[in-house]
Amino acid sequence: MSRLNRYLTRMALFLAVVGAVAVLTFPVWFPAFMANPVLNGVIIGVLVFGCLYVIRQTTRLKTEIDWVRAVQRDRRAAIELDEPPLIGALARMMADRSGQPLSLSPIAIRSVLDGIATRLDETREISRYFVSLLIFLGLLGTFWGLLKTVGSVGGVISTLTLGGDSAAMFQNLKEGLTAPLAGMGTAFSASLFGLAGSLILGFLDLQTGQAQNHFFIDLEDWLSSSARLVRGAASDGGEVSGGAYMQTLLEQTADTGPAMLAALERIHAELVQNRAELQRLTRTIAQIAEREQNS
């Protein structure tokens, strides 16, 4: 549960290196950025927003880690603390069983872990979409620039004529090539920023995935230490045999045994009290009957 700071440190160092490289190579990439500042600005904006989102998803694990640590120290913390969003099912289960020893069947543990794994995968879907979006924007700028280039080259070729002043013809050719070169600049700059952005965001998403995987593994190890092995259970996660089902049912009955015993004791005390009251009522009726006979 103590590996989260390691991944956040890696993210911070990686972003610091990227920022330093961007500052040192500013004279190189800034002209490429100005080839199409609108599209390239959108790509950089998506990159910044995606980085913030991925970092937030990683720091969100701290809530779950703090909750697990608190419950490991004191089971009563499952009731006192707020329910964490990613492991809500486990939190509710712990709150319901806060007064009992931590002992879960393998089936219950697998069900809880499957739900947590699904939630962790859902949190990474948006970050993966941002990575794909950066690649898409880069390709969009590439095809946009190529279309501009093809159209501009066609216009330049249509202006060329045989004969006439060669100096004027070369001057027109020089001016006509400005538009195709601008289109190529749009194409290559969009590809550059899109692919670089996807590389940066992909590394951050990788760190988030590793942090979530280690959290899931630590949580699985903690829950597995409290698992009750059931004889006859299918080892491959298939259906459980009848003997294993009965064993599980008996174990669950044993878990509820103390509560049932306490309820029976309360019923017995109430019966004893009712019997004493009935005896007093019988004596009172007998005394009244005896008085009537004497009178």
Phi, psi and omega in degrees: 000358185255016184267355186297317181297331179296317181287323176295324177294319177299317178299315181296317179295318180296316179294326177295319178295318178298317179296320179295318178296320179296322179291317182292327182260020182303315180297341183274311187271343182293318174300324177294324177295321182286352177297326174207081187296332182292305181295316180294325176295321176297319180297315179294322177298317177297321179297314181296314180297319179296320178297316179297320180294317181295318179297320179296319180296328178287317181291338178297336179295339181299325178298314179294319181295316178298322179295315180297318179298318180296319180291326177295326178283319184210120182295334181292344178294340178297333179270323186284323183279158176291151181288121178291148186289324186278332182238044181297320181297318178295321179297317179294322179295318179294322180294322180290332183247028185295332181269006182241158176298146181287107181208109182241147176283155178302326179295317179294319179297316181295321178297316179295315182294323177297319178295319179294318179298322178296317179295321179295320177295322180295326180291338181265355182295320181292318179296321176295325177295321179297320177299314178294325180295321178297317177296319179297316179296323176297316178292324177299315177296326179297310181291326176297314179295322179294322177297318177297322181294314181298316179296322180290321178296321177298321178293322180294316181296324181292339180273348181283134178226150177279144180083185180082191182283120181293325180295317179293324179295317179292327178294318177294322178295319179297316179291325181289333180284352179296316180294314176299321179294323176295322177295319177294324176297320177297317182296309184287324180292319178296319177297319181299308183289323180295313181290320177297319178296318179295326177295315180295310182293327178296321178295317179295320178295326177297318178295321177297316178298319179294320178297317179293323179294317179293322175298318180295319180294316178297320178295319179296319178296320180295315180290325181293332178293342179253009183284147174258122179285134182249122179292139177086000180285146179291129183285341182262016178081014181276203182288150181267139182288171182296320178297320178294324178295316179295321178297316178296319179297319178295322179293320177294323176296322178294326178296323181272001181301312179302320179294319178294321179297318179297320178295319178296322178296320178295319178297318179298318179296321178294322178295318178297318179295318179296323179295318179296319179294323178295321178295318178296320179295322179295317178296321180296317179296321179296319178296318179297318180296320180294321178296320180294322179293321180291328181282000000 
